[in-house]
Amino acid sequence: MDIIAWLVLGLIAGALAKLIYPGRQGGGLLGTIGLGILGALVGGWLGQTLLGSAGAAAASAGALSLSSIVFAVLGAILLIFLWNLLARQAY
């Protein structure tokens, strides 16, 4: 059941991050899910680092809650931003 929760959280977070972030991002459905799952990991880590144990409880990605979606979306937006920075420097 946790895998399904991760996939659903990844799809929701990745889609919201792509909607919020300006510009066009490719990747399709699998890219969006992957972005959201990685965003959940980054957002959960940032929540735990910045907010301590309260942030870790709020950012638990196993549970589909509003706080876990928010942290996952913030992490995914950060990943999109970093990817765009790296892609620009490659050219």
C-alpha positions in Angstrom: 0.0 0.0 0.0 2.9 2.4 0.7 4.1 2.1 -2.9 0.7 3.1 -4.2 0.7 6.1 -1.8 4.1 7.1 -3.1 3.0 6.9 -6.7 -0.2 8.9 -6.0 1.8 11.5 -4.0 4.4 11.7 -6.8 1.7 12.2 -9.4 0.0 14.9 -7.4 3.1 16.7 -6.4 4.8 16.5 -9.8 1.7 17.8 -11.6 1.2 20.7 -9.1 4.9 21.6 -9.3 4.8 21.7 -13.1 1.6 23.8 -13.0 3.2 26.3 -10.5 6.6 26.6 -12.1 6.8 28.9 -15.0 7.9 27.7 -18.4 7.5 24.4 -20.1 8.7 21.1 -18.7 8.7 17.8 -20.6 8.8 14.3 -19.2 5.3 12.9 -19.6 3.5 10.9 -16.9 6.4 8.8 -15.7 8.6 11.9 -15.5 6.0 13.7 -13.5 5.6 10.8 -11.1 9.4 10.6 -10.7 9.7 14.3 -10.2 7.0 14.2 -7.5 8.6 11.2 -5.7 12.0 12.8 -5.7 10.4 16.1 -4.7 8.8 14.2 -1.7 12.2 12.9 -0.7 13.8 16.3 -1.0 10.9 18.1 0.7 10.8 15.6 3.5 14.5 15.9 4.1 14.3 19.8 4.0 11.3 19.6 6.4 13.2 17.4 8.8 16.3 19.5 8.6 14.6 22.9 9.0 11.7 22.1 11.3 13.1 19.2 13.3 10.9 16.3 14.4 7.7 18.3 13.8 8.8 18.8 10.2 9.5 15.1 9.9 6.1 14.2 11.1 4.5 16.7 8.8 6.4 15.6 5.8 5.9 11.9 6.1 5.4 10.8 2.5 3.9 7.4 3.4 0.7 9.2 4.5 -1.2 11.2 1.9 -1.9 14.3 3.8 -2.0 18.0 2.9 1.4 18.7 4.6 3.1 15.8 2.8 1.8 17.1 -0.6 3.0 20.6 0.3 6.5 19.4 1.2 6.6 17.2 -1.9 5.5 20.1 -4.2 8.1 22.4 -2.7 10.8 19.8 -3.2 9.7 19.2 -6.8 9.8 22.9 -7.5 13.3 23.1 -6.1 14.3 20.2 -8.3 12.8 21.8 -11.4 14.7 25.0 -10.6 18.0 23.2 -10.1 17.5 21.2 -13.3 16.9 24.4 -15.3 20.0 25.9 -13.8 22.1 22.9 -14.8 20.6 22.7 -18.3 21.3 26.3 -19.0 24.9 26.0 -18.0 25.4 23.0 -20.3 24.8 25.3 -23.3 
